[in-house]
């Protein structure tokens, strides 16, 4: 099965506290339908020092965003788009931008 969002894609956040922000996909979890996007969904964790000499404190990191809340941005037309699947001559699948019909 071909995923509509892959690692290193640029995506636009559709809803939530980061609505309208764009970011690069760090990782995708297809079983849980979650996406980790760089600089989107920042949360603050309180970290306790575990070893001697290690510092504790507040750590800011990205939280996962549901896959249905992001839309891929086409690299050629630079607009958020829906993804279509196209079969090539050698029975390979590729992702196509719905707006400009260019391959990702």
C-alpha positions in Angstrom: 0.0 0.0 0.0 1.3 3.5 -0.9 1.1 6.1 1.9 0.0 9.6 1.1 2.6 11.1 3.5 6.2 9.8 3.8 9.3 10.8 5.7 10.9 14.1 4.5 7.7 15.3 2.9 6.5 18.9 3.7 3.1 18.9 5.2 0.6 21.6 6.3 -1.3 21.3 9.6 -5.1 21.6 9.0 -6.4 21.9 12.6 -5.3 22.3 16.2 -3.1 24.7 18.0 -0.5 24.7 15.1 -3.1 25.2 12.3 -1.5 26.7 9.2 2.1 25.8 10.0 4.2 23.8 7.7 6.9 21.4 8.6 9.1 18.4 7.5 7.9 14.9 8.4 10.4 13.2 10.8 8.6 9.9 11.1 5.3 8.2 10.2 3.6 5.5 12.2 1.1 3.9 9.8 -0.4 1.4 12.4 -1.4 4.2 14.8 -2.0 6.8 12.0 0.4 9.3 13.6 3.0 11.7 12.1 5.9 13.4 13.8 6.5 16.9 12.2 9.5 19.1 12.9 8.7 22.2 15.0 4.9 21.3 15.2 3.1 20.1 18.3 5.8 21.2 20.7 5.3 19.9 24.2 7.3 20.4 27.4 8.4 17.4 29.4 9.8 17.5 32.9 12.9 15.2 32.9 14.4 13.9 36.1 18.2 13.2 36.2 18.8 9.5 36.1 22.6 9.2 36.4 25.2 11.2 38.4 26.2 14.3 36.6 23.1 14.2 34.3 21.0 17.4 34.4 17.2 17.4 34.7 14.8 20.1 33.8 12.3 21.0 31.1 12.7 19.5 27.7 10.8 20.7 24.6 10.1 18.1 21.9 7.7 17.4 19.1 4.5 15.3 19.9 2.8 13.2 17.3 0.0 14.6 15.2 -2.8 12.5 13.8 -2.3 11.7 10.1 -5.8 13.1 9.2 -4.8 16.5 10.5 -2.0 17.1 8.0 -2.0 17.5 4.2 1.1 17.1 2.0 2.4 20.1 0.1 3.3 19.6 -3.5 7.0 20.3 -4.3 6.2 21.7 -7.8 3.2 24.0 -7.2 4.0 24.7 -3.5 0.3 24.3 -2.5 -1.4 21.7 -0.2 -2.9 19.0 -2.3 -4.7 15.7 -2.2 -2.7 12.7 -3.4 -3.6 10.5 -6.3 -2.0 7.1 -7.1 -0.8 6.5 -10.7 0.4 3.2 -12.1 3.5 3.3 -14.3 4.3 1.1 -17.2 6.3 -1.4 -15.0 3.4 -1.7 -12.5 5.0 0.6 -10.0 2.9 3.1 -8.1 3.7 6.8 -7.7 2.1 9.7 -5.9 0.5 12.5 -8.1 -0.5 16.0 -7.1 -4.3 16.4 -7.6 -3.8 20.1 -8.7 -0.9 20.1 -11.1 -0.7 16.4 -11.9 3.1 16.3 -11.2 4.7 13.3 -9.4 6.1 13.7 -5.9 
